[in-house]
Amino acid sequence: MRWLLLFSLLFTGFAAALELPATDGKSYDPLITGEKKAVVLFFVSPFCPTTKSFMKEINQITADYSDRVVVYLVHSDPEITNEVAMEHAILSEFKATVLLDKEQALAKQVQAKITPEVVVLSPKAETLYKGRINDLYLGPTKRQRAATTQDLRDALDAILAGKAVPSPHPEAQGCKIGGMKQ
């Protein structure tokens, strides 16, 4: 029993020590919620056309929920420089913090592999939701005229209401995170 407790404390300490640089020159621990109910991690790439299709909705979700959840835009491609990430945020009019995960530590920890892909974490860094923003893309190149589901919004509404997420793992469609080793 002592071994299990020690392992738990060591693992918790490790998870809390993840610091990533941001385009604002500061470092952030993307696993810490502070006083908010969850952390929303949008894994994106300025080189992925699918990401571009979702930036308006990412911005609207950020505006609608950032008073209750922490929101980060995460670039996990090692080739993305601070300047490229800043330019992407400016051109996309993204208002929340933009993180650089060049070592892919965060992407690996939460098992993100696609851009755009969303991971929502609890205050205990447990994955509550992982997948698509909505069903605009039904396959890698199969885009609908408009989304018919709001998977991420439904998940956030459930989390904020203290309920189970109705569909916690809908598959994300898009581009592989650059340089990601399986």
C-alpha contacts under 8 A as a table, 3 or more apart, distances in Angstrom:
res1	aa1	res2	aa2	distance
1	M	4	L	5.16
1	M	5	L	6.38
2	R	5	L	5.11
2	R	6	L	6.09
3	W	6	L	5.08
3	W	7	F	6.05
4	L	7	F	5.10
4	L	8	S	6.07
5	L	8	S	5.02
5	L	9	L	6.18
6	L	9	L	5.14
6	L	10	L	6.12
7	F	10	L	5.08
7	F	11	F	6.02
8	S	11	F	5.15
8	S	12	T	6.04
9	L	12	T	5.12
9	L	13	G	6.04
10	L	13	G	5.11
10	L	14	F	6.15
11	F	14	F	5.05
11	F	15	A	6.19
12	T	15	A	5.18
12	T	16	A	6.21
13	G	16	A	5.26
13	G	17	A	6.36
14	F	17	A	5.28
14	F	18	L	7.26
15	A	18	L	6.06
15	A	31	L	7.41
15	A	125	A	7.88
16	A	29	D	7.04
16	A	31	L	6.54
16	A	32	I	7.26
17	A	29	D	7.02
18	L	28	Y	7.99
18	L	29	D	5.38
18	L	30	P	7.25
18	L	31	L	7.51
18	L	106	L	7.75
19	E	27	S	5.88
19	E	28	Y	5.20
19	E	29	D	4.54
19	E	30	P	7.27
20	L	27	S	5.21
20	L	28	Y	5.35
20	L	29	D	6.31
20	L	30	P	7.49
20	L	99	L	6.31
20	L	100	L	6.31
20	L	101	D	6.34
21	P	25	G	6.78
21	P	26	K	5.94
21	P	27	S	4.27
21	P	28	Y	6.46
21	P	99	L	5.87
21	P	100	L	5.69
21	P	101	D	7.64
22	A	25	G	5.65
22	A	26	K	5.61
22	A	27	S	5.75
22	A	28	Y	7.12
22	A	82	N	7.89
22	A	97	T	6.79
22	A	98	V	5.43
22	A	99	L	4.29
22	A	100	L	5.84
23	T	26	K	7.42
23	T	82	N	5.86
23	T	83	E	7.88
23	T	85	A	7.05
23	T	86	M	6.02
23	T	97	T	7.47
23	T	98	V	5.79
23	T	99	L	6.54
23	T	100	L	7.53
24	D	97	T	7.56
24	D	98	V	7.80
28	Y	99	L	7.90
29	D	32	I	5.88
30	P	33	T	7.85
30	P	39	V	7.27
30	P	41	L	7.97
30	P	72	Y	7.55
31	L	39	V	6.90
31	L	121	L	7.28
31	L	123	P	7.52
31	L	125	A	5.68
32	I	39	V	7.35
32	I	123	P	6.54
32	I	125	A	7.55
33	T	36	K	5.31
33	T	37	K	6.65
33	T	38	A	5.70
33	T	39	V	5.78
33	T	69	V	7.31
33	T	70	V	6.15
33	T	122	S	7.65
33	T	123	P	5.45
34	G	123	P	7.78
36	K	39	V	7.89
36	K	67	D	7.92
36	K	68	R	5.30
36	K	69	V	5.08
36	K	70	V	6.59
36	K	123	P	7.96
37	K	68	R	6.17
37	K	69	V	5.53
37	K	122	S	6.80
37	K	123	P	6.58
37	K	159	I	7.79
37	K	160	L	6.71
38	A	68	R	7.70
38	A	69	V	4.99
38	A	70	V	6.29
38	A	120	V	6.58
38	A	121	L	5.50
38	A	122	S	4.80
38	A	123	P	5.82
39	V	69	V	5.66
39	V	70	V	4.62
39	V	71	V	5.93
39	V	72	Y	7.76
39	V	120	V	5.51
39	V	121	L	5.09
39	V	122	S	6.65
39	V	123	P	7.60
40	V	69	V	6.87
40	V	70	V	6.03
40	V	71	V	4.78
40	V	72	Y	6.28
40	V	118	V	6.89
40	V	119	V	5.94
40	V	120	V	4.56
40	V	121	L	6.63
41	L	71	V	6.18
41	L	72	Y	5.10
41	L	73	L	6.09
41	L	74	V	6.52
41	L	118	V	5.53
41	L	119	V	5.13
41	L	120	V	6.23
42	F	58	I	7.93
42	F	71	V	7.75
42	F	72	Y	6.19
42	F	73	L	4.84
42	F	74	V	5.79
42	F	116	P	6.68
42	F	117	E	5.96
42	F	118	V	4.69
42	F	119	V	6.77
43	F	73	L	6.19
43	F	74	V	4.76
43	F	75	H	6.11
43	F	76	S	7.15
43	F	112	A	7.37
43	F	114	I	7.30
43	F	115	T	5.51
43	F	116	P	5.39
43	F	117	E	5.22
43	F	118	V	6.15
44	V	48	C	7.74
44	V	51	T	5.96
44	V	73	L	6.84
44	V	74	V	6.08
44	V	75	H	5.70
44	V	76	S	7.77
44	V	114	I	7.95
44	V	115	T	4.67
44	V	116	P	4.82
44	V	117	E	7.08
45	S	48	C	5.40
45	S	51	T	6.34
45	S	75	H	6.14
45	S	76	S	7.98
45	S	77	D	7.42
45	S	115	T	6.10
45	S	116	P	7.32
45	S	177	I	7.58
46	P	49	P	7.73
46	P	51	T	7.07
46	P	52	K	7.22
46	P	84	V	7.91
46	P	85	A	7.60
46	P	88	H	5.95
48	C	51	T	5.35
48	C	52	K	6.78
48	C	115	T	7.02
48	C	174	G	7.29
48	C	175	C	5.93
49	P	52	K	5.09
49	P	53	S	6.55
50	T	53	S	5.14
50	T	54	F	6.76
50	T	115	T	7.41
50	T	116	P	6.91
50	T	173	Q	7.90
50	T	174	G	5.39
50	T	175	C	7.16
51	T	54	F	5.31
51	T	55	M	6.41
51	T	115	T	6.12
51	T	116	P	5.12
51	T	174	G	7.21
52	K	55	M	5.40
53	S	56	K	7.41
54	F	57	E	5.37
54	F	58	I	6.07
54	F	116	P	7.62
54	F	133	I	7.94
55	M	58	I	4.87
55	M	59	N	6.06
55	M	92	S	6.32
55	M	94	F	7.98
56	K	59	N	5.17
56	K	60	Q	6.27
56	K	92	S	7.61
57	E	60	Q	4.94
57	E	61	I	6.03
58	I	61	I	5.18
58	I	62	T	6.10
59	N	62	T	5.02
59	N	63	A	6.20
59	N	93	E	7.50
59	N	94	F	5.94
59	N	95	K	7.45
60	Q	63	A	5.02
60	Q	64	D	6.04
61	I	64	D	5.00
61	I	65	Y	5.93
61	I	66	S	7.85
61	I	153	R	7.45
62	T	65	Y	5.45
62	T	66	S	5.27
62	T	71	V	6.61
62	T	95	K	7.92
62	T	96	A	7.38
63	A	66	S	5.91
64	D	67	D	7.63
65	Y	68	R	5.61
65	Y	69	V	6.06
66	S	69	V	5.01
66	S	70	V	5.92
66	S	71	V	6.27
67	D	70	V	7.86
68	R	160	L	7.91
71	V	96	A	6.32
71	V	97	T	7.12
72	Y	96	A	6.17
72	Y	97	T	5.24
72	Y	98	V	5.76
72	Y	99	L	6.72
73	L	96	A	7.22
73	L	97	T	6.39
73	L	98	V	4.71
73	L	99	L	6.12
74	V	98	V	5.92
74	V	99	L	4.82
74	V	100	L	6.07
74	V	101	D	6.74
75	H	80	I	6.94
75	H	85	A	7.18
75	H	98	V	7.62
75	H	99	L	6.21
75	H	100	L	5.10
75	H	101	D	5.81
75	H	102	K	7.46
76	S	80	I	7.70
76	S	100	L	6.25
76	S	101	D	4.45
76	S	102	K	5.37
76	S	103	E	7.37
76	S	104	Q	5.35
76	S	106	L	7.97
76	S	107	A	6.61
76	S	177	I	6.65
76	S	178	G	7.41
77	D	80	I	5.64
77	D	101	D	7.23
77	D	102	K	5.97
77	D	104	Q	7.37
77	D	177	I	5.90
77	D	178	G	4.67
77	D	179	G	6.11
77	D	180	M	7.47
78	P	81	T	7.87
78	P	101	D	7.33
78	P	102	K	4.20
78	P	103	E	6.56
78	P	104	Q	7.50
78	P	178	G	7.11
78	P	179	G	6.63
79	E	102	K	7.49
79	E	178	G	7.69
80	I	84	V	6.05
80	I	85	A	6.48
80	I	100	L	7.82
80	I	102	K	7.52
81	T	84	V	5.18
81	T	85	A	6.21
82	N	85	A	5.14
82	N	86	M	6.07
82	N	100	L	7.29
83	E	86	M	5.07
83	E	87	E	6.08
84	V	87	E	5.07
84	V	88	H	6.09
85	A	88	H	5.08
85	A	89	A	6.22
85	A	98	V	7.35
85	A	100	L	7.81
86	M	89	A	5.10
86	M	90	I	6.14
86	M	98	V	7.75
87	E	90	I	5.08
87	E	91	L	6.01
88	H	91	L	5.25
88	H	92	S	5.91
89	A	92	S	5.11
89	A	93	E	5.74
89	A	94	F	4.97
89	A	95	K	7.63
89	A	98	V	7.43
90	I	93	E	4.91
90	I	94	F	6.42
91	L	94	F	7.94
101	D	104	Q	5.04
101	D	105	A	6.60
101	D	106	L	6.51
101	D	107	A	7.49
102	K	105	A	7.89
104	Q	107	A	5.11
104	Q	108	K	5.97
104	Q	180	M	7.44
105	A	108	K	5.26
105	A	109	Q	6.06
106	L	109	Q	4.99
106	L	110	V	6.21
107	A	110	V	5.45
107	A	111	Q	5.55
107	A	112	A	4.82
107	A	113	K	7.07
108	K	111	Q	4.74
108	K	112	A	6.42
109	Q	112	A	7.97
110	V	119	V	7.23
110	V	127	T	7.40
112	A	117	E	6.84
112	A	118	V	7.95
112	A	119	V	7.56
113	K	117	E	7.61
113	K	176	K	5.76
113	K	177	I	5.48
113	K	180	M	7.26
114	I	117	E	5.51
114	I	172	A	6.72
114	I	173	Q	6.95
114	I	174	G	5.91
114	I	175	C	5.39
114	I	176	K	4.53
114	I	177	I	5.34
115	T	172	A	7.89
115	T	173	Q	7.55
115	T	174	G	5.41
115	T	175	C	5.21
115	T	176	K	6.24
115	T	177	I	6.13
116	P	132	R	7.31
116	P	133	I	7.93
116	P	172	A	7.13
116	P	173	Q	7.33
116	P	174	G	6.11
116	P	175	C	7.40
117	E	130	K	7.30
117	E	131	G	5.46
117	E	132	R	5.49
117	E	133	I	7.13
117	E	172	A	5.70
117	E	173	Q	7.79
118	V	129	Y	7.60
118	V	130	K	5.59
118	V	131	G	5.40
118	V	132	R	6.14
118	V	133	I	6.68
118	V	152	L	7.85
119	V	127	T	6.88
119	V	128	L	7.65
119	V	129	Y	5.62
119	V	130	K	4.41
119	V	131	G	6.68
120	V	127	T	5.92
120	V	128	L	5.53
120	V	129	Y	5.00
120	V	130	K	6.43
121	L	124	K	7.57
121	L	125	A	5.14
121	L	126	E	5.26
121	L	127	T	4.62
121	L	128	L	5.51
121	L	129	Y	7.19
122	S	125	A	5.03
122	S	126	E	5.16
122	S	127	T	6.49
122	S	128	L	6.39
123	P	126	E	7.40
127	T	130	K	7.02
128	L	159	I	7.96
128	L	165	V	7.24
128	L	168	P	6.63
129	Y	152	L	7.95
129	Y	155	A	6.86
129	Y	165	V	7.27
129	Y	168	P	4.60
129	Y	169	H	6.09
130	K	168	P	6.27
130	K	169	H	5.13
130	K	170	P	7.18
131	G	168	P	7.57
131	G	169	H	5.30
131	G	170	P	4.98
131	G	171	E	5.11
131	G	172	A	4.80
132	R	135	D	7.11
132	R	151	D	6.87
132	R	152	L	6.92
132	R	170	P	5.95
132	R	171	E	5.93
132	R	172	A	4.15
132	R	173	Q	6.97
133	I	150	Q	6.76
133	I	151	D	5.81
133	I	152	L	4.94
133	I	153	R	7.75
133	I	172	A	7.64
134	N	137	Y	7.83
134	N	147	A	6.20
134	N	148	T	7.56
134	N	149	T	5.48
134	N	150	Q	4.80
134	N	151	D	5.02
134	N	152	L	6.53
135	D	138	L	6.00
135	D	144	Q	7.99
135	D	147	A	5.20
135	D	148	T	6.33
135	D	149	T	5.74
135	D	150	Q	7.32
135	D	151	D	7.58
136	L	143	R	5.80
136	L	144	Q	5.41
136	L	145	R	7.40
136	L	146	A	5.83
136	L	147	A	4.27
136	L	148	T	7.29
137	Y	140	P	7.01
137	Y	141	T	7.28
137	Y	142	K	5.62
137	Y	143	R	4.38
137	Y	144	Q	6.17
137	Y	147	A	7.89
137	Y	173	Q	6.21
138	L	141	T	7.90
138	L	142	K	5.42
138	L	143	R	6.21
138	L	144	Q	7.33
138	L	173	Q	7.11
139	G	142	K	4.76
139	G	143	R	7.23
139	G	173	Q	5.96
140	P	173	Q	5.54
140	P	174	G	5.81
140	P	175	C	7.94
144	Q	147	A	6.65
147	A	150	Q	7.37
150	Q	153	R	5.41
150	Q	154	D	6.01
151	D	154	D	5.18
151	D	155	A	6.16
151	D	167	S	7.34
151	D	170	P	7.64
152	L	155	A	4.98
152	L	156	L	6.11
153	R	156	L	5.08
153	R	157	D	6.03
154	D	157	D	5.17
154	D	158	A	6.19
154	D	165	V	7.50
154	D	166	P	7.49
155	A	158	A	5.16
155	A	159	I	6.15
155	A	165	V	5.04
155	A	166	P	6.74
155	A	167	S	7.34
155	A	168	P	7.11
156	L	159	I	5.04
156	L	160	L	6.02
156	L	165	V	7.89
157	D	160	L	5.22
157	D	161	A	6.13
158	A	161	A	5.07
158	A	162	G	6.19
158	A	163	K	4.89
158	A	164	A	6.11
158	A	165	V	5.51
158	A	166	P	7.59
159	I	162	G	5.08
159	I	163	K	5.64
159	I	164	A	6.71
159	I	165	V	6.53
160	L	163	K	7.54
165	V	168	P	5.51
167	S	170	P	6.51
176	K	180	M	7.57
177	I	180	M	5.67
